[in-house]
Amino acid sequence: MLKHEEKICEKCGVAFECKVDDIANCQYSQIKLSDAAKLFLTENFSDCLCLNCLKILNNNSINQL
């Protein structure tokens, strides 16, 4: 049985389901992050963000290019 974990987004505080044991259905698989967004994430956060924050962060990094 796959284990899902409830997490709190480090950026906005919303609860979401982390699917660490089901990487094909992980929310990160639903978005292609830019290199700038990946760098920002690794430099500023130690855990997952919710899909909405990922989308905003990704869009902001793309618009800055």
Backbone as CSV, one residue per row, in Angstrom:
resi,resn,N_x,N_y,N_z,CA_x,CA_y,CA_z,C_x,C_y,C_z
1,MET,0.839,-1.189,0.000,0.000,0.000,0.000,0.885,1.255,0.000
2,LEU,0.530,2.202,-0.830,1.295,3.440,-0.914,0.947,4.344,0.260
3,LYS,1.960,5.022,0.751,1.770,5.913,1.884,1.766,7.360,1.392
4,HIS,0.717,8.080,1.737,0.637,9.502,1.442,0.706,10.244,2.767
5,GLU,1.274,11.413,2.716,1.500,12.183,3.927,0.897,13.571,3.757
6,GLU,0.213,14.058,4.778,-0.284,15.429,4.718,0.847,16.366,5.124
7,LYS,1.048,17.391,4.302,2.085,18.390,4.575,1.455,19.770,4.558
8,ILE,2.178,20.699,5.118,1.779,22.101,5.108,2.763,22.838,4.204
9,CYS,2.245,23.573,3.242,3.084,24.329,2.314,3.905,25.348,3.099
10,GLU,5.211,25.337,2.881,6.099,26.269,3.578,5.841,27.714,3.191
11,LYS,5.294,27.945,2.014,5.101,29.314,1.532,3.769,29.910,1.988
12,CYS,2.668,29.184,1.797,1.341,29.767,2.076,0.616,29.147,3.268
13,GLY,1.081,27.992,3.735,0.472,27.365,4.911,-0.703,26.453,4.644
14,VAL,-1.057,26.234,3.384,-2.178,25.350,3.059,-1.747,23.891,3.207
15,ALA,-2.682,23.051,3.639,-2.415,21.614,3.762,-2.612,20.952,2.396
16,PHE,-1.749,19.982,2.098,-1.882,19.220,0.852,-1.341,17.817,1.085
17,GLU,-1.690,16.912,0.182,-1.262,15.522,0.302,0.022,15.291,-0.487
18,CYS,1.058,14.881,0.213,2.343,14.546,-0.403,2.296,13.065,-0.782
19,LYS,2.710,12.766,-1.979,2.686,11.380,-2.465,4.110,10.903,-2.715
20,VAL,4.918,10.978,-1.673,6.333,10.645,-1.775,6.557,9.207,-2.252
21,ASP,5.659,8.308,-1.923,5.792,6.913,-2.343,5.090,6.618,-3.666
22,ASP,4.566,7.643,-4.313,3.848,7.492,-5.580,4.267,8.636,-6.503
23,ILE,5.532,8.659,-6.847,6.134,9.793,-7.550,5.422,10.117,-8.860
24,ALA,4.836,9.145,-9.512,4.121,9.397,-10.767,2.894,10.281,-10.546
25,ASN,2.357,10.278,-9.332,1.188,11.097,-9.013,1.511,12.269,-8.098
26,CYS,2.772,12.510,-7.879,3.216,13.647,-7.074,2.808,14.936,-7.781
27,GLN,2.451,15.956,-7.016,2.043,17.219,-7.625,3.158,17.849,-8.445
28,TYR,4.406,17.555,-8.113,5.531,18.082,-8.882,5.542,17.525,-10.303
29,SER,4.948,16.332,-10.501,4.914,15.754,-11.843,3.888,16.457,-12.731
30,GLN,3.052,17.316,-12.148,2.021,18.021,-12.900,2.509,19.354,-13.471
31,ILE,3.754,19.715,-13.187,4.272,21.009,-13.620,5.744,20.856,-14.009
32,LYS,6.135,21.533,-15.070,7.539,21.535,-15.473,8.153,22.823,-14.952
33,LEU,8.951,22.695,-13.916,9.572,23.858,-13.299,10.759,24.347,-14.116
34,SER,10.870,25.654,-14.227,12.021,26.244,-14.903,13.266,26.039,-14.038
35,ASP,14.420,26.172,-14.649,15.667,26.053,-13.885,15.746,27.127,-12.802
36,ALA,15.268,28.333,-13.116,15.272,29.420,-12.131,14.374,29.082,-10.946
37,ALA,13.210,28.483,-11.207,12.296,28.099,-10.128,12.919,27.002,-9.268
38,LYS,13.551,26.021,-9.891,14.212,24.944,-9.137,15.300,25.504,-8.229
39,LEU,16.093,26.419,-8.748,17.158,27.031,-7.966,16.580,27.804,-6.785
40,PHE,15.537,28.593,-7.037,14.893,29.358,-5.974,14.356,28.424,-4.887
41,LEU,13.726,27.321,-5.301,13.191,26.356,-4.332,14.294,25.778,-3.452
42,THR,15.373,25.346,-4.062,16.445,24.715,-3.279,17.143,25.708,-2.363
43,GLU,17.183,26.972,-2.766,17.853,27.982,-1.942,16.975,28.533,-0.827
44,ASN,15.650,28.397,-0.943,14.757,29.072,-0.007,13.815,28.176,0.787
45,PHE,13.682,26.916,0.402,12.735,26.040,1.092,13.375,24.694,1.371
46,SER,12.982,24.085,2.477,13.538,22.777,2.825,12.536,21.643,2.622
47,ASP,11.296,21.987,2.268,10.272,20.967,2.085,9.373,21.367,0.912
48,CYS,8.380,20.570,0.646,7.495,20.765,-0.496,6.618,22.007,-0.362
49,LEU,6.238,22.540,-1.515,5.242,23.597,-1.590,4.003,23.016,-2.255
50,CYS,2.853,23.662,-2.035,1.623,23.209,-2.686,1.693,23.514,-4.185
51,LEU,0.841,22.876,-4.952,0.849,23.036,-6.401,0.591,24.483,-6.802
52,ASN,-0.310,25.170,-6.120,-0.602,26.565,-6.455,0.643,27.435,-6.288
53,CYS,1.361,27.290,-5.191,2.587,28.075,-4.982,3.656,27.711,-6.011
54,LEU,3.736,26.432,-6.373,4.691,26.026,-7.411,4.383,26.706,-8.738
55,LYS,3.107,26.750,-9.087,2.708,27.389,-10.347,3.040,28.877,-10.329
56,ILE,2.729,29.553,-9.227,3.022,30.986,-9.110,4.516,31.222,-9.197
57,LEU,5.268,30.448,-8.451,6.726,30.592,-8.455,7.288,30.349,-9.849
58,ASN,6.806,29.327,-10.517,7.276,28.996,-11.861,6.932,30.116,-12.847
59,ASN,5.716,30.617,-12.784,5.301,31.704,-13.682,6.117,32.958,-13.431
60,ASN,6.380,33.276,-12.180,7.174,34.459,-11.852,8.604,34.317,-12.367
61,SER,9.171,33.128,-12.264,10.550,32.938,-12.720,10.628,33.006,-14.243
62,ILE,9.613,32.526,-14.933,9.587,32.579,-16.396,9.434,34.028,-16.861
63,ASN,8.586,34.795,-16.186,8.341,36.180,-16.569,9.558,37.075,-16.333
64,GLN,10.472,36.647,-15.483,11.655,37.442,-15.188,12.765,37.242,-16.208
65,LEU,12.624,36.256,-17.084,13.655,35.995,-18.102,13.589,36.990,-19.233
